[in-house]
Amino acid sequence: MRTQVAIVGPAGLLSYILHLQGIESMVLEKISRDDVEVII
């Protein structure tokens, strides 16, 4: 079985944890990629 998840908002850690469990995810942000990279 294949599981996919869409995450809305700042959820980089959750996305990483899902990845470790073999679950694909996509994070949708309201802010630009440059702004996200500044945060992390």
Backbone hydrogen bonds in HBPLUS format (Angstrom, degrees):
<---DONOR---> <-ACCEPTOR-->    atom                        ^
c    i                          cat <-CA-CA->   ^        H-A-AA   ^      H-
h    n   atom  resd res      DA  || num        DHA   H-A  angle D-A-AA Bond
n    s   type  num  typ     dist DA aas  dist angle  dist       angle   num
A0005-VAL N   A0024-GLU O   2.94 MM  19  6.25 140.4  2.10 135.4 147.9     1
A0026-MET N   A0005-VAL O   2.88 MM  21  6.41 135.9  2.08 147.4 161.3     2
A0007-ILE N   A0026-MET O   2.73 MM  19  5.99 170.0  1.74 160.9 163.2     3
A0028-LEU N   A0007-ILE O   2.72 MM  21  6.11 163.9  1.75 166.9 172.6     4
A0009-GLY N   A0028-LEU O   2.83 MM  19  6.00 175.0  1.83 164.4 165.8     5
A0015-SER N   A0011-ALA O   2.92 MM   4  6.14 162.0  1.96 157.6 163.0     6
A0016-TYR N   A0012-GLY O   3.01 MM   4  6.22 150.8  2.10 143.1 150.8     7
A0017-ILE N   A0013-LEU O   2.95 MM   4  6.25 159.8  1.99 154.4 159.3     8
A0018-LEU N   A0014-LEU O   2.96 MM   4  6.18 162.6  1.99 152.7 157.4     9
A0019-HIS N   A0015-SER O   2.97 MM   4  6.17 153.8  2.04 142.9 150.4    10
A0020-LEU N   A0016-TYR O   3.01 MM   4  6.34 152.3  2.09 148.3 155.1    11
A0021-GLN N   A0017-ILE O   3.24 MM   4  6.57 133.7  2.47 138.5 150.3    12
A0021-GLN N   A0018-LEU O   2.98 MM   3  5.10 132.9  2.21  98.8 112.3    13
A0023-ILE N   A0018-LEU O   2.90 MM   5  5.07 165.4  1.93 145.5 141.1    14
A0022-GLY N   A0019-HIS O   2.94 MM   3  5.00 161.1  1.98 107.4 112.6    15
A0036-VAL N   A0032-SER O   3.06 MM   4  6.42 154.6  2.12 149.8 157.2    16
A0037-GLU N   A0033-ARG O   2.90 MM   4  6.17 162.2  1.93 156.0 160.3    17
A0038-VAL N   A0034-ASP O   3.10 MM   4  6.34 142.4  2.25 142.2 151.7    18
A0039-ILE N   A0035-ASP O   3.21 MM   4  6.51 148.6  2.31 142.1 149.7    19
A0039-ILE N   A0036-VAL O   3.05 MM   3  5.16 120.0  2.42  98.1 112.9    20
A0040-ILE N   A0036-VAL O   3.11 MM   4  6.52 155.4  2.18 153.3 159.5    21
